[in-house]
Amino acid sequence: MRSNGQPLPDADEIIVATGLRPNLQPLSELRLAIDQTTQSPAQLAQLIDPNEYSCGTVRPHGLDELGTR
């Protein structure tokens, strides 16, 4: 692999940081209720609100909360 004509060192793995905000434009034509604060399905947002919960305290959830039914 090269960058600006210079060889790059060998790598065992590449970690990609894609950012925190998803591009919701492709979903604009679907009937999804998206929470504006968490940018997640509305039913899921109330479970993962960082003002209410921390990692490991969210109860198990499934299809209903993901807005797929």
Biopython code that builds the backbone (N, CA, C, O; Angstrom):
import numpy as np
from Bio.PDB.StructureBuilder import StructureBuilder

atoms = [
    (1, "MET", "N", (0.837, -1.156, 0.000)),
    (1, "MET", "CA", (0.000, 0.000, 0.000)),
    (1, "MET", "C", (0.897, 1.238, 0.000)),
    (1, "MET", "O", (1.979, 1.249, 0.586)),
    (2, "ARG", "N", (0.410, 2.279, -0.676)),
    (2, "ARG", "CA", (1.208, 3.499, -0.771)),
    (2, "ARG", "C", (0.341, 4.713, -0.447)),
    (2, "ARG", "O", (-0.875, 4.696, -0.637)),
    (3, "SER", "N", (0.986, 5.754, 0.041)),
    (3, "SER", "CA", (0.341, 7.037, 0.296)),
    (3, "SER", "C", (1.252, 8.133, -0.220)),
    (3, "SER", "O", (2.398, 8.248, 0.215)),
    (4, "ASN", "N", (0.754, 8.931, -1.137)),
    (4, "ASN", "CA", (1.564, 9.991, -1.759)),
    (4, "ASN", "C", (2.866, 9.435, -2.326)),
    (4, "ASN", "O", (3.913, 10.078, -2.257)),
    (5, "GLY", "N", (2.785, 8.234, -2.885)),
    (5, "GLY", "CA", (3.959, 7.626, -3.497)),
    (5, "GLY", "C", (4.899, 6.951, -2.523)),
    (5, "GLY", "O", (5.852, 6.299, -2.950)),
    (6, "GLN", "N", (4.665, 7.083, -1.235)),
    (6, "GLN", "CA", (5.530, 6.485, -0.222)),
    (6, "GLN", "C", (4.913, 5.176, 0.266)),
    (6, "GLN", "O", (3.702, 5.106, 0.473)),
    (7, "PRO", "N", (5.739, 4.131, 0.453)),
    (7, "PRO", "CA", (5.197, 2.869, 0.972)),
    (7, "PRO", "C", (4.749, 3.032, 2.424)),
    (7, "PRO", "O", (5.388, 3.726, 3.214)),
    (8, "LEU", "N", (3.648, 2.381, 2.752)),
    (8, "LEU", "CA", (3.144, 2.390, 4.122)),
    (8, "LEU", "C", (3.615, 1.132, 4.836)),
    (8, "LEU", "O", (3.836, 0.107, 4.192)),
    (9, "PRO", "N", (3.772, 1.189, 6.155)),
    (9, "PRO", "CA", (4.185, -0.007, 6.895)),
    (9, "PRO", "C", (3.088, -1.073, 6.849)),
    (9, "PRO", "O", (1.910, -0.757, 6.684)),
    (10, "ASP", "N", (3.485, -2.331, 6.996)),
    (10, "ASP", "CA", (2.523, -3.422, 7.056)),
    (10, "ASP", "C", (1.615, -3.230, 8.264)),
    (10, "ASP", "O", (2.038, -2.704, 9.294)),
    (11, "ALA", "N", (0.366, -3.659, 8.128)),
    (11, "ALA", "CA", (-0.593, -3.543, 9.225)),
    (11, "ALA", "C", (-1.308, -4.874, 9.403)),
    (11, "ALA", "O", (-1.663, -5.532, 8.425)),
    (12, "ASP", "N", (-1.520, -5.270, 10.664)),
    (12, "ASP", "CA", (-2.258, -6.489, 10.966)),
    (12, "ASP", "C", (-3.762, -6.245, 10.939)),
    (12, "ASP", "O", (-4.535, -7.143, 10.605)),
    (13, "GLU", "N", (-4.176, -5.027, 11.292)),
    (13, "GLU", "CA", (-5.590, -4.701, 11.278)),
    (13, "GLU", "C", (-5.767, -3.200, 11.068)),
    (13, "GLU", "O", (-4.872, -2.404, 11.352)),
    (14, "ILE", "N", (-6.926, -2.844, 10.572)),
    (14, "ILE", "CA", (-7.275, -1.442, 10.363)),
    (14, "ILE", "C", (-8.535, -1.165, 11.159)),
    (14, "ILE", "O", (-9.521, -1.891, 11.035)),
    (15, "ILE", "N", (-8.514, -0.130, 11.968)),
    (15, "ILE", "CA", (-9.670, 0.264, 12.762)),
    (15, "ILE", "C", (-10.255, 1.519, 12.122)),
    (15, "ILE", "O", (-9.560, 2.519, 11.945)),
    (16, "VAL", "N", (-11.531, 1.456, 11.780)),
    (16, "VAL", "CA", (-12.182, 2.563, 11.091)),
    (16, "VAL", "C", (-13.115, 3.278, 12.057)),
    (16, "VAL", "O", (-13.961, 2.645, 12.689)),
    (17, "ALA", "N", (-12.969, 4.575, 12.174)),
    (17, "ALA", "CA", (-13.880, 5.395, 12.970)),
    (17, "ALA", "C", (-14.825, 6.085, 11.993)),
    (17, "ALA", "O", (-14.405, 6.954, 11.229)),
    (18, "THR", "N", (-16.093, 5.702, 12.015)),
    (18, "THR", "CA", (-17.037, 6.217, 11.028)),
    (18, "THR", "C", (-17.826, 7.414, 11.526)),
    (18, "THR", "O", (-18.633, 7.965, 10.777)),
    (19, "GLY", "N", (-17.623, 7.825, 12.746)),
    (19, "GLY", "CA", (-18.363, 8.967, 13.271)),
    (19, "GLY", "C", (-19.561, 8.535, 14.077)),
    (19, "GLY", "O", (-19.907, 7.355, 14.126)),
    (20, "LEU", "N", (-20.184, 9.495, 14.702)),
    (20, "LEU", "CA", (-21.291, 9.205, 15.600)),
    (20, "LEU", "C", (-22.657, 9.435, 14.976)),
    (20, "LEU", "O", (-23.652, 8.913, 15.479)),
    (21, "ARG", "N", (-22.730, 10.191, 13.907)),
    (21, "ARG", "CA", (-24.023, 10.538, 13.319)),
    (21, "ARG", "C", (-24.258, 9.782, 12.020)),
    (21, "ARG", "O", (-23.546, 9.996, 11.039)),
    (22, "PRO", "N", (-25.254, 8.897, 12.004)),
    (22, "PRO", "CA", (-25.536, 8.172, 10.768)),
    (22, "PRO", "C", (-26.198, 9.080, 9.737)),
    (22, "PRO", "O", (-26.846, 10.062, 10.098)),
    (23, "ASN", "N", (-26.039, 8.760, 8.477)),
    (23, "ASN", "CA", (-26.730, 9.464, 7.406)),
    (23, "ASN", "C", (-28.110, 8.834, 7.279)),
    (23, "ASN", "O", (-28.236, 7.718, 6.775)),
    (24, "LEU", "N", (-29.138, 9.530, 7.727)),
    (24, "LEU", "CA", (-30.491, 8.991, 7.724)),
    (24, "LEU", "C", (-31.238, 9.274, 6.422)),
    (24, "LEU", "O", (-32.386, 8.855, 6.273)),
    (25, "GLN", "N", (-30.616, 9.969, 5.489)),
    (25, "GLN", "CA", (-31.273, 10.319, 4.230)),
    (25, "GLN", "C", (-31.828, 9.096, 3.492)),
    (25, "GLN", "O", (-32.949, 9.167, 2.988)),
    (26, "PRO", "N", (-31.094, 7.974, 3.406)),
    (26, "PRO", "CA", (-31.663, 6.812, 2.702)),
    (26, "PRO", "C", (-32.947, 6.281, 3.349)),
    (26, "PRO", "O", (-33.717, 5.579, 2.694)),
    (27, "LEU", "N", (-33.184, 6.605, 4.616)),
    (27, "LEU", "CA", (-34.369, 6.114, 5.314)),
    (27, "LEU", "C", (-35.545, 7.077, 5.228)),
    (27, "LEU", "O", (-36.616, 6.784, 5.760)),
    (28, "SER", "N", (-35.368, 8.219, 4.571)),
    (28, "SER", "CA", (-36.385, 9.274, 4.586)),
    (28, "SER", "C", (-37.714, 8.842, 3.972)),
    (28, "SER", "O", (-38.751, 9.405, 4.324)),
    (29, "GLU", "N", (-37.719, 7.882, 3.086)),
    (29, "GLU", "CA", (-38.955, 7.429, 2.446)),
    (29, "GLU", "C", (-39.636, 6.297, 3.212)),
    (29, "GLU", "O", (-40.739, 5.886, 2.853)),
    (30, "LEU", "N", (-38.997, 5.791, 4.253)),
    (30, "LEU", "CA", (-39.579, 4.706, 5.046)),
    (30, "LEU", "C", (-40.394, 5.276, 6.192)),
    (30, "LEU", "O", (-40.142, 6.393, 6.643)),
    (31, "ARG", "N", (-41.342, 4.533, 6.651)),
    (31, "ARG", "CA", (-42.170, 4.967, 7.778)),
    (31, "ARG", "C", (-41.525, 4.521, 9.078)),
    (31, "ARG", "O", (-41.957, 3.556, 9.710)),
    (32, "LEU", "N", (-40.489, 5.239, 9.461)),
    (32, "LEU", "CA", (-39.793, 4.952, 10.707)),
    (32, "LEU", "C", (-39.932, 6.139, 11.641)),
    (32, "LEU", "O", (-39.817, 7.288, 11.213)),
    (33, "ALA", "N", (-40.176, 5.872, 12.895)),
    (33, "ALA", "CA", (-40.189, 6.929, 13.903)),
    (33, "ALA", "C", (-38.777, 7.010, 14.468)),
    (33, "ALA", "O", (-38.352, 6.135, 15.222)),
    (34, "ILE", "N", (-38.052, 8.064, 14.099)),
    (34, "ILE", "CA", (-36.668, 8.233, 14.529)),
    (34, "ILE", "C", (-36.607, 9.298, 15.617)),
    (34, "ILE", "O", (-37.119, 10.403, 15.435)),
    (35, "ASP", "N", (-35.989, 8.974, 16.736)),
    (35, "ASP", "CA", (-35.785, 9.934, 17.811)),
    (35, "ASP", "C", (-34.733, 10.953, 17.376)),
    (35, "ASP", "O", (-33.650, 10.572, 16.930)),
    (36, "GLN", "N", (-35.040, 12.237, 17.501)),
    (36, "GLN", "CA", (-34.141, 13.284, 17.029)),
    (36, "GLN", "C", (-32.871, 13.399, 17.864)),
    (36, "GLN", "O", (-31.831, 13.806, 17.346)),
    (37, "THR", "N", (-32.936, 13.052, 19.134)),
    (37, "THR", "CA", (-31.767, 13.185, 20.004)),
    (37, "THR", "C", (-30.772, 12.055, 19.807)),
    (37, "THR", "O", (-29.581, 12.300, 19.617)),
    (38, "THR", "N", (-31.255, 10.816, 19.850)),
    (38, "THR", "CA", (-30.352, 9.669, 19.743)),
    (38, "THR", "C", (-30.204, 9.175, 18.308)),
    (38, "THR", "O", (-29.333, 8.352, 18.024)),
    (39, "GLN", "N", (-31.038, 9.664, 17.408)),
    (39, "GLN", "CA", (-31.074, 9.227, 16.010)),
    (39, "GLN", "C", (-31.191, 7.707, 15.913)),
    (39, "GLN", "O", (-30.530, 7.060, 15.100)),
    (40, "SER", "N", (-32.041, 7.168, 16.757)),
    (40, "SER", "CA", (-32.320, 5.734, 16.763)),
    (40, "SER", "C", (-33.835, 5.562, 16.677)),
    (40, "SER", "O", (-34.568, 6.539, 16.830)),
    (41, "PRO", "N", (-34.324, 4.333, 16.435)),
    (41, "PRO", "CA", (-35.771, 4.126, 16.445)),
    (41, "PRO", "C", (-36.371, 4.625, 17.764)),
    (41, "PRO", "O", (-35.795, 4.417, 18.832)),
    (42, "ALA", "N", (-37.532, 5.285, 17.681)),
    (42, "ALA", "CA", (-38.138, 5.931, 18.848)),
    (42, "ALA", "C", (-38.340, 4.973, 20.018)),
    (42, "ALA", "O", (-38.094, 5.343, 21.166)),
    (43, "GLN", "N", (-38.784, 3.747, 19.743)),
    (43, "GLN", "CA", (-38.996, 2.788, 20.827)),
    (43, "GLN", "C", (-37.688, 2.405, 21.512)),
    (43, "GLN", "O", (-37.668, 2.142, 22.715)),
    (44, "LEU", "N", (-36.612, 2.373, 20.760)),
    (44, "LEU", "CA", (-35.309, 2.042, 21.327)),
    (44, "LEU", "C", (-34.720, 3.232, 22.080)),
    (44, "LEU", "O", (-34.038, 3.054, 23.089)),
    (45, "ALA", "N", (-34.980, 4.438, 21.595)),
    (45, "ALA", "CA", (-34.391, 5.645, 22.182)),
    (45, "ALA", "C", (-34.707, 5.779, 23.663)),
    (45, "ALA", "O", (-33.846, 6.171, 24.451)),
    (46, "GLN", "N", (-35.932, 5.456, 24.044)),
    (46, "GLN", "CA", (-36.281, 5.579, 25.456)),
    (46, "GLN", "C", (-35.532, 4.569, 26.328)),
    (46, "GLN", "O", (-35.435, 4.749, 27.542)),
    (47, "LEU", "N", (-35.006, 3.517, 25.717)),
    (47, "LEU", "CA", (-34.233, 2.525, 26.472)),
    (47, "LEU", "C", (-32.756, 2.883, 26.567)),
    (47, "LEU", "O", (-32.082, 2.469, 27.511)),
    (48, "ILE", "N", (-32.244, 3.644, 25.606)),
    (48, "ILE", "CA", (-30.803, 3.904, 25.563)),
    (48, "ILE", "C", (-30.450, 5.357, 25.833)),
    (48, "ILE", "O", (-29.315, 5.768, 25.591)),
    (49, "ASP", "N", (-31.390, 6.138, 26.325)),
    (49, "ASP", "CA", (-31.131, 7.549, 26.622)),
    (49, "ASP", "C", (-29.953, 7.652, 27.587)),
    (49, "ASP", "O", (-30.041, 7.157, 28.711)),
    (50, "PRO", "N", (-28.843, 8.290, 27.171)),
    (50, "PRO", "CA", (-27.664, 8.363, 28.033)),
    (50, "PRO", "C", (-27.888, 9.175, 29.304)),
    (50, "PRO", "O", (-27.091, 9.082, 30.238)),
    (51, "ASN", "N", (-28.956, 9.968, 29.357)),
    (51, "ASN", "CA", (-29.280, 10.705, 30.578)),
    (51, "ASN", "C", (-29.961, 9.817, 31.608)),
    (51, "ASN", "O", (-30.034, 10.167, 32.785)),
    (52, "GLU", "N", (-30.456, 8.677, 31.167)),
    (52, "GLU", "CA", (-31.179, 7.758, 32.045)),
    (52, "GLU", "C", (-30.416, 6.466, 32.328)),
    (52, "GLU", "O", (-30.539, 5.894, 33.411)),
    (53, "TYR", "N", (-29.631, 6.008, 31.357)),
    (53, "TYR", "CA", (-28.999, 4.699, 31.455)),
    (53, "TYR", "C", (-27.516, 4.786, 31.145)),
    (53, "TYR", "O", (-27.052, 5.732, 30.507)),
    (54, "SER", "N", (-26.783, 3.788, 31.603)),
    (54, "SER", "CA", (-25.371, 3.675, 31.250)),
    (54, "SER", "C", (-25.146, 2.289, 30.650)),
    (54, "SER", "O", (-26.035, 1.438, 30.684)),
    (55, "CYS", "N", (-23.969, 2.073, 30.107)),
    (55, "CYS", "CA", (-23.665, 0.783, 29.487)),
    (55, "CYS", "C", (-23.930, -0.353, 30.467)),
    (55, "CYS", "O", (-23.528, -0.292, 31.628)),
    (56, "GLY", "N", (-24.597, -1.366, 29.996)),
    (56, "GLY", "CA", (-24.871, -2.529, 30.828)),
    (56, "GLY", "C", (-26.160, -2.446, 31.619)),
    (56, "GLY", "O", (-26.535, -3.420, 32.271)),
    (57, "THR", "N", (-26.861, -1.302, 31.584)),
    (57, "THR", "CA", (-28.097, -1.179, 32.354)),
    (57, "THR", "C", (-29.344, -1.218, 31.488)),
    (57, "THR", "O", (-30.458, -1.172, 32.011)),
    (58, "VAL", "N", (-29.180, -1.302, 30.176)),
    (58, "VAL", "CA", (-30.329, -1.349, 29.268)),
    (58, "VAL", "C", (-30.885, -2.763, 29.256)),
    (58, "VAL", "O", (-30.148, -3.730, 29.065)),
    (59, "ARG", "N", (-32.194, -2.874, 29.462)),
    (59, "ARG", "CA", (-32.822, -4.206, 29.479)),
    (59, "ARG", "C", (-32.756, -4.828, 28.088)),
    (59, "ARG", "O", (-32.663, -4.107, 27.095)),
    (60, "PRO", "N", (-32.804, -6.151, 28.004)),
    (60, "PRO", "CA", (-32.810, -6.805, 26.697)),
    (60, "PRO", "C", (-33.992, -6.313, 25.854)),
    (60, "PRO", "O", (-35.080, -6.077, 26.377)),
    (61, "HIS", "N", (-33.770, -6.164, 24.567)),
    (61, "HIS", "CA", (-34.814, -5.686, 23.667)),
    (61, "HIS", "C", (-34.694, -6.409, 22.332)),
    (61, "HIS", "O", (-33.721, -7.121, 22.084)),
    (62, "GLY", "N", (-35.687, -6.219, 21.480)),
    (62, "GLY", "CA", (-35.688, -6.962, 20.217)),
    (62, "GLY", "C", (-36.354, -6.216, 19.086)),
    (62, "GLY", "O", (-36.227, -4.996, 18.972)),
    (63, "LEU", "N", (-37.069, -6.956, 18.243)),
    (63, "LEU", "CA", (-37.634, -6.407, 17.015)),
    (63, "LEU", "C", (-38.598, -5.256, 17.246)),
    (63, "LEU", "O", (-38.588, -4.285, 16.489)),
    (64, "ASP", "N", (-39.425, -5.342, 18.270)),
    (64, "ASP", "CA", (-40.403, -4.276, 18.500)),
    (64, "ASP", "C", (-39.721, -2.932, 18.726)),
    (64, "ASP", "O", (-40.171, -1.918, 18.194)),
    (65, "GLU", "N", (-38.660, -2.910, 19.494)),
    (65, "GLU", "CA", (-37.950, -1.667, 19.790)),
    (65, "GLU", "C", (-37.138, -1.164, 18.601)),
    (65, "GLU", "O", (-36.839, 0.027, 18.513)),
    (66, "LEU", "N", (-36.785, -2.048, 17.704)),
    (66, "LEU", "CA", (-35.996, -1.642, 16.541)),
    (66, "LEU", "C", (-36.867, -1.124, 15.405)),
    (66, "LEU", "O", (-36.349, -0.712, 14.367)),
    (67, "GLY", "N", (-38.174, -1.139, 15.589)),
    (67, "GLY", "CA", (-39.080, -0.582, 14.603)),
    (67, "GLY", "C", (-39.205, -1.409, 13.344)),
    (67, "GLY", "O", (-39.515, -0.873, 12.279)),
    (68, "THR", "N", (-38.969, -2.709, 13.447)),
    (68, "THR", "CA", (-38.996, -3.549, 12.255)),
    (68, "THR", "C", (-40.308, -4.303, 12.094)),
    (68, "THR", "O", (-40.437, -5.112, 11.176)),
    (69, "ARG", "N", (-41.262, -4.064, 12.944)),
    (69, "ARG", "CA", (-42.554, -4.757, 12.813)),
    (69, "ARG", "C", (-43.634, -3.790, 12.457)),
    (69, "ARG", "O", (-44.790, -4.184, 12.304)),
]
sb = StructureBuilder()
sb.init_structure("model")
sb.init_model(0)
sb.init_chain("A")
sb.init_seg("    ")
for serial, (resi, resn, name, xyz) in enumerate(atoms, 1):
    if name == "N":
        sb.init_residue(resn, " ", resi, " ")
    sb.init_atom(name, np.array(xyz, "f"), 0.0, 1.0, " ", f" {name:<3s}", serial, name[0])
structure = sb.get_structure()
